[in-house]
């Protein structure tokens, strides 16, 4: 049995430690704001950015450091009185996905008020900044707009290369620098595209029982694997 076949028995590992997060100009401001905790104006922070930007990773690092209670966004579908925490720090990930139902805004307002009154801290993550959320409750809108909001932008070329290398490493694959160089000029400049590209190349290499090379990368991109920018 080959080493590559042995790897089939091992799960893909996604690291969530601070040392595994790649800090770059596009996310450095978010990292700095999280490092300021608990010194957040209004005791609340919103971190926003595109899918796969690392928001959940950073939020988990903060949760571990702060001992925060992580609430599922589905809690916003319930009655406001059901949104209860024991005080301290609270994390609500992907919050803009949970808005829209009749109970969502009152529930979120209740949570914001409850955390503030209990002297806790609230971290919200979302794909869009609060100013672009469809919020009808004036009190909730004013609290969200008043909170500091920091964005994570698309990766630059250096970070995209590092992300590809990281995603390949998580899948226990060694890829030559020429493959990374080929990919970064041809795929969409996004975190999600880098992950999809690594997944597609891994699947193609396994299916063809061949190493990941530039010719294989070309075939995968031409077939629509990952997200091509050309």
C-alpha positions in Angstrom: 0.0 0.0 0.0 1.4 3.4 -1.0 1.8 6.4 1.3 -0.9 8.1 -0.8 -3.3 5.3 -0.2 -2.5 5.4 3.5 -3.6 9.0 3.5 -7.1 8.0 2.4 -7.7 6.6 5.8 -7.0 9.9 7.6 -9.6 12.8 7.8 -9.0 16.2 6.5 -7.8 18.3 9.4 -8.7 22.0 9.7 -6.6 23.7 12.4 -8.3 26.3 14.6 -5.4 27.5 16.7 -4.2 31.2 16.6 -0.8 30.0 15.3 -2.5 28.4 12.3 -4.3 31.6 11.2 -2.5 33.4 8.4 -2.3 37.1 9.2 -2.0 39.4 6.2 -2.9 43.1 5.4 -6.5 42.0 4.4 -7.3 40.6 7.9 -4.8 42.3 10.2 -7.3 44.9 11.4 -9.7 42.2 12.4 -7.0 40.4 14.3 -6.0 43.6 16.0 -9.6 44.3 17.1 -10.0 40.9 18.6 -6.7 41.3 20.5 -8.2 44.5 22.0 -10.9 42.5 23.8 -12.5 43.2 26.2 -11.8 46.9 25.4 -14.5 47.2 22.7 -16.6 50.3 22.5 -20.1 49.3 23.6 -18.7 45.9 24.5 -19.6 44.6 21.0 -17.7 43.9 17.8 -18.8 42.9 14.3 -16.3 41.0 12.0 -17.5 40.7 8.5 -16.1 39.3 5.2 -16.8 36.9 2.4 -17.4 33.2 2.8 -14.3 31.3 3.8 -12.5 34.5 4.8 -11.5 33.0 8.2 -14.2 34.7 10.3 -15.2 31.5 12.0 -11.6 30.5 12.6 -10.8 33.9 14.2 -14.0 33.7 16.2 -13.1 30.3 17.6 -9.7 31.5 18.6 -11.3 34.4 20.4 -13.9 32.1 22.0 -11.2 29.8 23.4 -9.2 32.8 24.8 -12.3 34.5 26.3 -14.2 31.5 27.4 -17.2 32.8 25.4 -20.5 31.0 25.0 -21.0 30.2 21.3 -24.7 30.4 20.3 -26.1 28.9 17.1 -27.5 31.5 14.8 -30.8 29.5 14.7 -31.5 30.8 18.2 -32.7 34.0 16.5 -35.7 32.1 15.2 -37.0 31.7 18.8 -38.8 34.2 21.1 -36.6 36.9 22.6 -37.0 35.5 26.1 -35.5 32.2 25.0 -32.2 33.9 24.2 -30.4 33.7 27.5 -26.8 33.4 28.4 -25.1 33.2 31.8 -23.2 36.4 31.4 -19.6 36.9 30.2 -18.6 36.7 26.6 -20.9 35.6 23.8 -20.2 34.6 20.2 -22.9 34.6 17.5 -21.5 33.4 14.1 -22.9 34.2 10.7 -25.6 36.5 12.2 -26.8 38.0 9.0 -27.9 34.6 7.8 -30.2 34.4 10.8 -32.0 37.7 10.2 -35.3 37.7 8.3 -37.7 35.8 10.4 -40.3 37.7 12.5 -38.6 36.8 15.8 -35.0 37.4 14.6 -34.7 41.1 15.2 -36.4 41.2 18.7 -34.2 38.1 19.7 -31.0 39.8 18.5 -31.9 43.1 20.3 -32.6 41.1 23.5 -29.3 39.4 23.2 -27.4 42.7 22.6 -29.1 44.4 25.6 -28.7 41.3 27.8 -25.0 41.1 27.2 -24.4 44.8 27.7 -26.4 44.9 30.9 -24.6 41.9 32.3 -21.2 43.4 31.6 -20.3 40.9 29.0 -19.0 41.1 25.5 -20.6 40.2 22.2 -18.8 39.1 19.0 -20.9 38.9 15.8 -19.6 37.6 12.5 -21.4 38.1 9.2 -20.7 38.3 5.5 -21.8 41.9 5.2 -21.3 45.0 7.5 -24.2 45.9 9.7 -25.1 49.0 7.6 -26.1 46.6 4.8 -28.3 44.3 7.0 -32.1 44.6 6.5 -32.9 45.7 10.1 -36.3 47.3 10.8 -36.1 47.8 14.6 -34.7 51.3 15.2 -33.2 50.3 18.6 -31.4 47.3 17.1 -30.3 49.3 14.1 -28.8 52.0 16.2 -26.9 49.6 18.4 -25.5 47.7 15.5 -24.4 50.8 13.7 -22.8 52.2 16.8 -20.7 49.0 17.3 -17.2 48.8 15.7 -17.3 46.8 12.6 -14.1 45.5 10.9 -13.9 43.8 7.6 -11.7 41.0 6.2 -11.0 41.6 2.5 -10.1 39.3 -0.4 -6.6 37.7 -0.2 -3.7 39.3 -2.0 -1.5 37.1 -4.2 0.9 36.2 -1.3 -1.9 35.2 1.0 -3.7 33.3 -1.8 -0.5 31.3 -2.3 -0.2 30.7 1.5 -3.9 29.6 1.7 -3.4 27.1 -1.1 -0.4 25.7 0.6 -2.3 25.5 3.9 -5.3 23.8 2.4 -3.1 21.2 0.6 -1.2 20.6 3.9 -4.5 20.1 5.7 -5.3 17.4 3.2 -1.8 15.9 3.8 -0.6 16.7 0.2 2.7 18.1 -0.8 2.5 20.3 -3.9 5.4 21.9 -5.7 5.8 25.7 -5.9 5.3 25.6 -9.6 1.7 24.3 -9.1 1.0 27.1 -6.5 2.4 29.7 -8.9 0.3 28.4 -11.7 -2.9 28.4 -9.7 -2.7 31.9 -8.1 -2.8 33.6 -11.5 -5.7 31.6 -12.7 -8.2 31.1 -9.9 -10.6 33.6 -8.4 -9.0 35.6 -5.6 -11.1 34.3 -2.7 -10.7 32.1 0.3 -13.5 29.8 -0.9 -12.0 29.4 -4.3 -8.6 28.4 -2.8 -10.3 25.7 -0.7 -12.4 24.4 -3.6 -9.4 24.2 -5.8 -7.4 22.2 -3.3 -10.4 19.9 -2.9 -10.8 19.5 -6.6 -7.2 18.7 -7.3 -7.0 16.2 -4.4 -10.1 14.4 -5.8 -8.6 14.4 -9.4 -5.2 13.1 -8.1 -6.9 10.3 -6.2 -9.2 9.4 -9.1 -6.3 9.3 -11.5 -3.8 7.9 -9.1 -1.3 10.6 -10.1 0.6 13.4 -8.4 -0.6 17.0 -8.5 1.3 18.7 -11.2 0.8 21.7 -13.5 -0.8 19.6 -16.3 -3.2 18.1 -13.8 -4.0 21.6 -12.4 -4.7 22.8 -16.0 -7.1 19.9 -16.7 -9.0 20.5 -13.4 -9.4 24.2 -14.0 -10.4 23.7 -17.6 -13.0 21.2 -16.4 -14.4 23.8 -14.0 -12.8 22.5 -10.8 -12.2 25.2 -8.2 -13.1 28.7 -9.5 -11.2 29.9 -12.5 -10.6 33.6 -13.0 -9.8 33.2 -16.7 
